[in-house]
Amino acid sequence: MKQKKYRGVVVPMVTPVTVKGSLDTDAVERIIDLFADHGVAPLLMGTTGEGNSVSRADGLLMVKTAVKAANGRILVYAGLTGNCYSEQLQQADAYTQAGADVIVATLPSYYALSARQMQDYYTSLANDIKGPLMMYNILATTHMSIPVDVIRQLAEHPNIVGLKDSERDLERMAACLAISKEREDFAYFCGWAAQSAHALQLGADGIVPSTGNFVPGLFRQLYEAAVRGDMDTANALQQQTDLIAAVYQKGRTLGESLAALKVMMMTKGLCQPWMLKPLTRLAEEEEKSIEEKTLSLFAKDN
C-alpha cells in the first residue's frame, strides 16, 4: 500500500459533555490520551461527535483541549458543519489557529444542492481556509451524495487532501479508490466501518470507525494487519469489531446508538452518557442493560 501523509485510523470521537451540556474537558483529555496510546487520530465534531449540536465556543475549546492533550503525538482532524458559510470560515480559521491539522467538512444540508453547487462549495472553502481540507460524504445525514465526477475534479485542488466517505455503496467505493490511487496528494478514508478490512485490502489510505472510541487498539491492529497483507488477521478483527458495534448499534436509530456508545465508554471511565440536544440519554433500564452486556463481553481492556 502507498504511504500518504494522511492515512491510518481516524476515530470519529464522541463529544463528552456534562449533565448541563457543557464540554467535559477532562474526558476529552482521557479519550485523546487513549487514542494517542494506540496510534489513532481523532476526528472531532463529526457525526459521532454530534457536530451539528456543538456550540461555536465549545467547538473551539474542544479543538484546543484535544491539540494540547495530543501534544504532537497524533494528528487532529476537526469537523466543520453548518449552513452559514461565513461562520464556517471563521470556525475553520479558529480551529486551524488552535492547532487542528485538517478541516473535514460535510455539505451544508438545509437545501438540496446540485452537483455544480457542491463543487462550488468545496472549491470556495478550499480557497478560503488556511489549513488542508478533507471532504466528508455522508448520505445518511446530509441526504445528498457528492457525485464521483465532482470528487474527481475536486481532487485536483491543491488544498483538498482527501475524502472521508461513509456511503454504503461498494461500487462507489471502488470508483473513489480509483481516484485516490491516481494521486499521491489525495487520500481515501472509508467511513463504512463494517467494510474497513475490505476497503484497506482494496487500497484505502485509512478508516474512520466510530467503534474505535471503545476499542481503538483493535482497529489499529486491523489497519496494520491489512497494510502488511495479513488479511486473515484483518478479517478476523473485522468480525470482532462488528460484534462490538452491534452492542450499541443494533435496533437503534443513529442518535440512540451514539448515546449507547457513550454508555459503553462509561464502563471504561472515559466519559458520561450525557447528550447534546436534540439527542437524549437512553432510558435507565436500557443503559443498565448495555452496561451489563459490555462488562460481561468486553471486560478485557482492548
C-alpha positions in Angstrom: 0.0 0.0 0.0 1.1 3.6 -0.7 2.1 5.7 2.3 0.5 9.1 2.1 0.6 11.9 4.6 -3.0 11.4 5.7 -3.6 7.7 6.5 -4.3 5.2 9.2 -7.1 5.0 11.7 -9.1 8.2 12.4 -11.7 7.7 15.0 -14.8 10.0 14.9 -14.6 10.9 18.5 -17.7 11.3 20.7 -18.1 14.8 22.3 -18.2 14.2 26.1 -20.4 16.6 27.9 -21.6 17.2 31.5 -25.2 17.0 32.8 -25.5 20.7 32.0 -24.4 20.2 28.4 -21.0 21.9 28.7 -17.9 20.3 27.3 -16.2 17.8 29.6 -12.6 18.8 29.0 -11.2 16.2 31.5 -13.0 13.5 29.4 -11.6 14.9 26.2 -8.1 14.6 27.6 -8.7 11.0 28.7 -10.0 10.0 25.3 -7.2 11.7 23.4 -4.7 10.0 25.7 -6.3 6.6 24.9 -6.2 7.4 21.2 -2.5 8.5 21.3 -1.5 5.4 23.2 -2.9 3.3 20.3 -1.7 5.5 17.5 -5.1 6.6 16.2 -6.2 10.1 15.4 -9.5 11.8 16.4 -12.0 13.4 14.1 -13.6 16.0 16.4 -17.2 17.0 15.9 -18.1 14.6 13.2 -21.4 12.7 13.1 -20.4 10.5 16.1 -19.3 13.7 17.8 -22.8 15.4 17.5 -21.0 18.0 15.4 -24.1 20.0 14.4 -25.1 20.4 18.1 -21.8 21.6 19.4 -21.7 25.4 20.1 -19.0 27.6 18.5 -17.4 28.2 21.9 -17.3 24.5 22.9 -16.1 23.5 19.4 -13.1 25.8 19.7 -12.5 24.6 23.3 -12.6 21.0 22.2 -10.0 21.6 19.5 -7.7 23.4 21.9 -8.1 20.7 24.5 -7.5 17.9 22.1 -4.5 19.5 20.5 -2.9 20.2 23.9 -3.6 16.6 25.0 -2.3 15.1 21.8 0.9 17.1 22.2 2.1 16.3 18.7 1.7 12.5 19.1 -1.2 12.2 16.7 -2.9 14.4 14.1 -6.1 16.2 15.0 -8.9 16.3 12.4 -11.6 19.0 13.1 -15.1 18.6 11.7 -16.9 21.5 10.1 -20.7 21.5 9.8 -23.5 24.1 9.5 -25.2 26.1 6.8 -23.7 29.6 7.2 -20.6 29.9 5.0 -19.1 33.0 6.7 -19.4 31.3 10.1 -17.8 28.1 8.8 -14.9 30.1 7.6 -14.5 31.7 11.0 -14.7 28.3 12.7 -12.2 26.7 10.3 -9.8 29.6 10.8 -10.1 29.3 14.6 -9.6 25.5 14.5 -6.5 25.8 12.4 -5.1 28.6 14.6 -5.8 26.3 17.6 -3.7 23.6 16.0 -6.0 21.4 14.1 -4.1 19.6 11.3 -7.0 19.1 8.9 -10.5 20.5 8.4 -13.1 17.9 7.5 -16.3 19.4 6.0 -19.7 17.9 5.3 -22.1 19.6 2.8 -24.4 22.2 4.1 -27.7 20.3 4.2 -30.7 22.6 4.6 -31.1 22.9 0.8 -30.7 20.2 -1.8 -27.6 21.1 -3.8 -26.8 20.4 -7.4 -23.5 18.9 -8.4 -22.3 22.3 -9.5 -23.2 23.8 -6.2 -21.4 21.0 -4.3 -18.3 21.6 -6.4 -18.5 25.4 -5.9 -18.9 24.9 -2.1 -15.8 22.8 -1.7 -13.8 24.9 -4.1 -14.6 28.1 -2.3 -13.9 26.5 1.1 -10.6 25.1 -0.1 -9.6 28.6 -1.5 -10.7 30.5 1.6 -9.5 28.5 4.6 -5.9 28.4 5.7 -5.5 24.7 6.5 -5.8 21.5 4.5 -9.4 20.4 3.7 -10.9 17.0 3.5 -14.4 16.3 2.0 -16.8 14.3 4.1 -19.6 12.5 2.2 -22.4 11.1 4.4 -25.7 10.5 2.7 -27.4 9.3 5.9 -27.3 12.7 7.5 -27.0 15.3 4.6 -29.4 13.3 2.4 -27.1 14.2 -0.5 -24.2 12.3 -2.2 -21.2 14.0 -3.7 -21.0 12.7 -7.3 -17.9 10.7 -8.1 -17.2 13.0 -11.0 -17.3 16.0 -8.7 -14.9 14.3 -6.3 -12.5 13.6 -9.2 -12.4 17.3 -10.2 -12.1 18.5 -6.6 -9.2 16.0 -6.0 -7.1 18.2 -8.3 -7.4 21.2 -5.9 -4.1 21.7 -4.1 -5.7 22.3 -0.8 -8.2 19.4 -0.9 -6.2 16.5 0.6 -8.8 13.7 0.7 -12.3 12.2 1.1 -13.9 10.6 4.1 -16.8 8.6 2.6 -19.5 7.0 4.8 -21.8 6.0 2.0 -22.7 2.3 1.9 -22.1 1.6 -1.8 -19.3 -0.8 -2.9 -19.4 0.4 -6.5 -18.9 4.0 -5.4 -16.1 2.9 -3.0 -14.2 1.3 -5.9 -14.7 4.5 -8.0 -13.4 6.8 -5.3 -10.5 4.5 -4.6 -9.5 4.7 -8.2 -9.3 8.5 -7.9 -7.2 8.2 -4.8 -4.8 5.7 -6.4 -4.2 8.1 -9.3 -2.9 10.8 -6.9 -0.3 10.9 -4.2 -1.8 14.1 -2.7 -5.4 12.8 -2.2 -6.4 10.2 0.4 -9.4 8.0 0.6 -10.8 7.2 4.1 -13.5 4.6 4.4 -16.2 5.7 6.9 -18.2 2.5 6.5 -16.8 0.7 9.4 -18.1 -2.8 8.5 -16.1 -2.6 5.3 -12.8 -1.4 7.0 -10.8 -4.5 6.2 -12.2 -4.8 2.7 -11.5 -1.1 1.9 -7.9 -1.4 3.1 -7.4 -4.5 1.1 -8.5 -2.6 -2.0 -6.1 0.2 -1.2 -7.8 2.7 1.1 -5.5 5.0 2.9 -7.4 4.9 6.1 -10.6 4.0 8.0 -12.9 6.1 10.2 -14.7 3.7 12.6 -17.0 5.0 15.4 -16.4 1.8 17.4 -12.8 2.9 17.7 -14.0 5.1 20.6 -14.3 2.0 22.6 -11.6 -0.3 21.1 -9.1 1.9 19.3 -6.4 -0.8 19.7 -8.4 -3.4 17.7 -8.8 -1.0 14.8 -5.1 -0.1 14.9 -4.3 -3.8 14.7 -6.8 -4.3 11.9 -5.2 -1.5 9.9 -1.6 -2.7 10.5 -2.6 -6.3 9.5 -4.2 -5.1 6.3 -1.2 -2.9 5.4 1.2 -5.9 5.7 -1.2 -8.0 3.7 -2.3 -10.3 6.5 -6.0 -10.3 5.6 -6.8 -13.4 7.7 -6.0 -11.3 10.8 -7.6 -8.2 9.4 -10.8 -10.0 8.6 -10.9 -11.8 12.0 -10.6 -8.4 13.7 -13.3 -7.0 11.4 -15.7 -9.7 12.6 -14.7 -9.0 16.2 -15.3 -5.2 15.9 -18.6 -5.9 14.1 -19.8 -7.8 17.1 -18.8 -4.9 19.4 -20.6 -2.4 17.1 -23.8 -4.4 17.3 -24.0 -3.9 21.1 -24.7 -0.2 20.6 -26.0 0.0 17.0 -28.4 -2.9 16.5 -32.0 -1.9 16.6 -31.3 1.7 17.3 -31.5 5.0 15.4 -28.2 6.8 14.7 -28.8 9.2 17.6 -29.7 6.4 20.0 -26.7 4.4 19.0 -24.4 7.4 19.9 -26.0 7.5 23.4 -25.4 3.8 23.7 -21.8 4.2 22.7 -21.2 6.7 25.4 -22.7 4.2 27.9 -20.1 1.6 26.7 -17.4 4.2 27.1 -18.6 5.0 30.6 -17.7 1.4 31.6 -14.1 2.3 30.9 -14.3 5.6 32.8 -13.9 7.6 29.6 -17.0 9.8 29.7 -20.6 10.1 30.9 -23.6 9.3 28.7 -25.0 12.8 28.5 -26.0 14.0 25.1 -26.4 17.4 23.4 -30.0 18.3 22.5 -31.9 17.3 20.5 -30.4 13.9 21.3 -31.0 12.5 24.8 -29.8 9.7 27.0 -31.4 6.3 26.8 -33.9 5.0 29.3 -32.3 4.0 32.6 -33.1 0.3 32.1 -31.6 0.3 28.6 -28.4 1.9 29.8 -28.1 -0.7 32.6 -28.6 -3.5 30.0 -25.9 -2.0 27.8 -23.5 -1.6 30.7 -24.0 -5.1 31.9 -23.6 -6.6 28.4 -20.4 -4.5 27.9 -18.9 -5.5 31.2 -19.7 -9.2 30.5 -18.5 -9.4 26.9 -15.6 -6.9 27.0 -14.2 -6.9 30.5 -10.7 -7.3 29.0 -9.1 -4.0 28.1 -8.7 -3.6 24.4 
